[in-house]
Structure formats: C-alpha cells, structure tokens
Amino acid sequence: MRAALRSATSLVLAIILFAPAGPSPARAQSRKMTVGQTGTNPGTALFFIAQKEKFFEKHGLDVNIIKSNTAAAVQAMLSGSMQMATGSGAAAFTTATIEGAPPFVLVSSWVNVFPYKVMAVKEITKVEDLKGKTGHIGAPFGTIPDTALRFALTKLKIDPDKDVKLVQIASANPATILASMDEGDVQFGILAAPFDRIAERRGYRTLLALPDLGIPWQQNGEWLQRSYLKSNRDNVVRFVQAISDAIKFYFQQKEKTINYLTEFIGSKPEDTEYAYQLFAKWADRDPRPRVETIRTTLEAIKKHTPKAASANPASFIDTSIVDQLAKEGYYK
C-alpha cells in the first residue's frame, strides 16, 4: 500500500515537473497597440512586411495599424488613441515637443537620408527656374515631404515662402502630384521612388536628387511619447524586434519583399524593383537613431519654430532598445 502510494506520488510530481509549461502571462494574451503608418514608399513599408510575415504575432503583439500622417499621429498620441508612429520622420514630433507637448522620442530609424527627387515640367531646366512656380508636396504642410522640400529649396537659395507657391492635400498621396502636373496646375513636386520613375516616363525631368546633397536626415523610424516608453517599455521592445525582423527580411528576401512592396505601393513590379534597389542603398541595417539627423531637422524647422535653434538633438532619441537588440545579435 505504502509502495503504491509512493509510486503514485512520484508520478504526480513527475507530471508537475516535466509537463510542458503553459504560456507566460506576457505571451498568453497579445499586447495591443495602435500604431499610425505615415507615407507610402519602401521606407514606410516595414510594418507591411511585418504583418505579412506575422512578425508582430511572433513577438506577442496585436497591432492595429492606422493610415495617418505625422501631424495627425502627434494629435492621436497626445489624445491617447495611438501609441506609436511607424515609418515616420522627425519634424512634427520635434516641433510638438519644443512647443510644449509631452515629449516625443525616436527609438529606431532605418532611413536617414532624404529619399526624394524634385520633379519638374520639362520647361524647367535648373533650380533657379522654380522661382514664381507652383509646387505640390503631395501631403499636408508640416509633414516630412513638406519639410524636406522647404529645407532643400532653402539650401539652394530658393525661399519656399516667397519665391515659390506650395500646395498641399489632406493626406499623403504622391500620385496627386503627378495628376496635378498632368493637368498643368503645378509645375514641380517632391517624389520618392518609384513615383519619380513614373514621372520620368511621363516626360517630367529630375531637377534635383535630394540624397545627392549628402545631408543626414531622419526619414523613416518609430516615434512615440517618452511617457509611453517608460511605462510600456516591453511593448516597444517587441515592436522594434518585429521591425528589425522586417529590416532583415528586406535585405535577405528580395523577391518576396518586392512582391509585398508592389502590393503596398500599388506600382508595377519593374517600378517596385527600382524603388527597392534605391532604398536598399539608402537604408541602414542597424536602425540606431542618430543625433546628426535630428540636428538637421531642428535646423529645418527653426524658421517657424525659433526654439528649435537652441534645442538639444540628443534629447529626442533613445538608443537603448536598438543597443539591446544589437547585443542580442539582431543586426548581424
């Protein structure tokens, strides 16, 4: 009897000790996040790759992606209806912080150049010819295409407020620029690949390739409020892990990536491959935020936000998550 009891007890202990562990509380239920997606080009497409390859689910996240722009994302995060913006640039977030909003911070950034070209009607042959002309930014004022174009024009001695007229639309839609140029309503616009190639086929000329300016610029990354990072750091780590998986996939799985980008951008496969190759050249495999790219942004916005001239660019970045993932071998 005692032997049987000891045997039964041993069996129960073995079952307890060696049975497969149930899901941890962190993994048992996916953590929910609402994230704004800004812009439509390969630099903003990492979330789309992450969705297609189920990288968010892999890292225990239930992510609701909302198409947005950076100005709208700022308001949504301040209201508490959104936790992060992905594929985003710095201007709106640094401006809001400088003007007194609870601070925003950049935790990863994989495109750190201007990925745009200024396209113009064929009658415009040099930058000086832009004076007196109308240009389209294909997005709202205050967003990255607007800031990038104004900054580039200023560098080239064209006053974007006096020498040219710029027009906007309510949401980011580069195709609107081409339509407006076709109709003769505008004479130039700022386009990312592959829309620059499409414009060239329609007879428009590349007036300026902004990457050739060699200016560091924070273009596509992940922005959120510093308070959310402090209180929900694990969620942010998981999101950056998923985005980092998508970066690795972008560089290692060319054909599948081009298929995904073709669906995301809505372009022809040959145009998508052209855009893919450009962003593969411009993008970083290690998305560690860079101080110098924020410094350029502050310079770009200081005319309309004077306090930007004295702001510390390092205060807008947090490299700790990418540094942590680098130690774990994510970017080898």
N, C-alpha and C positions, 0 to 999 in steps of 0.2 A: 504493500500500500504506500509506504513512505517512498519507496523507489519509484513507484508510478507518479507520485506527487512531484518528486524532484525532477523527473523526466518532463512532466507537463510544464513545470515552472521554467525549466531550461528552454523548452520550446517557445514559450511565450516571450521570454527575454530575447531569444534569437530573432523572433519576428519583429520585436520592437527595435532591436539594434540594427538589423540588416535590411529591413523593409525600405524601399525607395522613399526618400524624403519628399514630402509634399511641397508645392510651390511656396517660396518665401513670401512674406507679406508684400514685399516690394514688387514681386513678379506675378503674384496671384491675380492682381487686377491691374490692368494697364493704367498708367498715369495719363490723364487727359491734359492736352494743351491745345490752345487755339493760336494759330500762327498766321501772320499775314505774309503773303507772297507778292513781291513787288517786281514788276517788269517781265518782259518776255524775250529772252535771249539765252544762249547757252550758259551764261554766268548766273542766271537765276533758276536754272533747271535742276539743281542738286536735289531739291525736295521731291521733284517728279521722279527722278531715278530712285530715290529712297522709297517712295510709295510703290513703284513698280516692282522693286526687288524686296519689298517688305522689311526694309531696314529699321523702320520705326517700331514695328511689331517685335522684331528681333531684340530690340533694346527696351521692351516693356512700355512703349508709349502708344497712346491713342491720340493721334494728331489730327485736328481739324484745320485744314489749310483754306484760307480765305484770300481770294484775289484782291489786291489792295494797291496802294502806293505809299511811299514813305510818310508823306504828310498825314494821310488818313491813319496809318499804323500808329503814329505818335499819339493821335487823339484816342484811338481804340485802347492802347496800352494805358494811357492816363485814366481812362474810364473804367479799366479793369476787365474789359471784354476780350482782350487779347493779351497774350503773354510774351510774344516774341515776333520779330520780323525776320524773314529769311531771304537771302539773295539781295540784301539791301545795302545802300550807300549811306554815308555819314551825315550829309548836310542837314536834313530835317531833325535828326536826333541831337546833333551837337547844338543846333540853333535853339531847340526847345530847352535843353539843359541850361544853356547860357542865359536864356531869358527867364529862368527861374523855375522851370518844371522839375519835379523829382528826377534825379539824374539817370541818363541812359548810358549804357556801356556796350562796347563791342567785344564779343567773346571769340569770334573766328572770322576770317576774311580770306577768301581764296583768289579773288581777282583784285589786284592792286595797281591797275593802270586804267586810263581812260579807254574803254573798248569801243570807241566811236569813230565815225568819219563824218565830216561835214560835207554833204552832197548838195550840189547846186545845179541850176539850169546851165546849159552849155554856153550861154552868153556870158556867164560869169567865169572869168579865167584866172583871177587872182583874188586874194583875200580883200584887197582894197576895194574891189568891185562890189563888195557886200554893202557898202555904205548907201543908205537910202532904200535898201531892200527889206522884204518881209521874210522872216524865217519861222519855221514851225518846230516846236520841241517834242510834239507827239506825246505829251504828258502834262500834268498840272505844273504851274510855276512852283518853285521851291523844291521840286524833286530832283533826282540825280541828273537826268538829261538836261534839264534847265540849268542847273548849277555848272555842269561840265561845259556846256556851250558858252555860257557867260564868262566862265573863267578862261577858256581858250581864246575867245574873242578879245578879252582884256589883255592877255599876254601878247596878242598880235596887234595891239594898239587900235582896236575897234571898240568903241564904247557901246556895250549892249543896251544901254538905256537911251542913248542919244543918236547913235549912228545907224542903228537898225531898229526894226519893229519886230518883236517876237510875239507869237500867238501860242495858245495852249488849248488842251482839251481836258475833260474831267477825269479821264483815266488813261493809263499808259497804253498806247496803241500805235506802234511805229507805222503801221500801214496807212494811218491817216495822213502822215507826212507825204507819202507817195501820191495819195489821192489828191491832196491839196496842190502838189506840184503839177500833177497832170492837168488839173483844172485851171492852173495859172494863178491861183490865189496866193501862193507863196513862191519864193524863188530859191530858197535853200532850207535845209533841215539837218538835224543830227540823227544819225542812224547807226545802230550796232549790226554786226553780221547776223543773219545773211541779207538783211534788208539793203545794205549798201550794194551788194552784188545785184540784187533785183533792180535797184535804181540805175546802176550802170547799164543794164540791159535795156532800160527804157530811154537811154540816151543822156542821162544826167552824169555829171562829172564829179570825181572825188576832188574836192577843193583842199581838204586837209585831213590827214590821218592823225588823230589825237595821240595814239600810242607813240608816234614818232617824236612827240615833244619831250619824251623821257621824263615825264612828271609823275612822281608817286601819288597814287590816288586810291582811296578806299572805295571800291565799287560794289562788290558783292560779298556780303557777310551776314552775320547774325547779331542783331541788336535787341536789347531788352532793358528793362529798368533794373538798376542796381539792386533795388529792394527785392525784386523777384529772384535775382541770382542769389542773394543772401539767404532768402527763406526757402528756396526751391532748387538749391544747387544740384541735387541729384537728377532732377528733371532736365536741367540744362546740360549736364554731362552726358546724359543719354541721348539728347538731341544732337549734340555735337559729335557723338560717336556715330550716329546714323548718317550725318552729313559727311563725316570723314570716310565712312564706308562708301558713300556715293562718289566722293572725290577719287578714291582708289579705283572704283568701278569705271569712272570716266576715263581714266588713263589706261586701264588694263583691258577693258572690254569695248573696244572701239565700235565694232559693228552693232552690238546691241545698244550702245549709247546713241549712235546715230539714228537708229530706229526710234528710240524714245524721244530724241530731240525733234525728229521730223514730226512726230505726233504732237509734241508740246508746242513747238513754234508754228506748225502748220505750213511748213515750207516744202519745196521739192527735195528729194534725197540728195541731189547733187549740190543744192544750195546749203543744205544742212551740213554736209561733209565739209564744205568750205568754211562754214562758221565753226564747226568742231575743231578743225585744224588751227584756226586763229586763236580760239580760246585755250586750246591745249598749249599753245606757245605763250600766251599771256598769263595763264593761271598758275597758282602755286600748289604744289602737292602737300605742303605743310601750311595750314591756314592760320598761322600765328599772326595776330593783329600787329600792325606796325605803327609806331609813333609817327614816322615821317609822313604817312598817308593822311593821318588826321591833321597834321600841321598844314598840309596843303589845303584841306577842307576849310580850316579856320581862316586861312588867307583868302580863300574864295568867297567866304560869307561875310567878311569883316566890313565890307562897304555898307551892307544893310543891317549888320549886327555888330556894331562897333566893339562890344565887349569881347568879341572873338579874338581881337588883336592881342589881348593880354591873357587869354585862356591857356591853360596847360594841356597840350595834346595828350600827354600820358594819362591824364585823369579820365579819359574817355575809353580806355581799353583795359581789358583784364585778360592776361595771357595764361592764367593758371590752369585753365581747363585743357587748352592745347598742349601746354607744357606737360601736364599729367599724362595725356594720351601719347605724347611723344616718348615719354619714359616707358610706357607700356608697349611701344613698338608699332603704334598705329600708322606712322608715316614712313616706315622703311620701304 
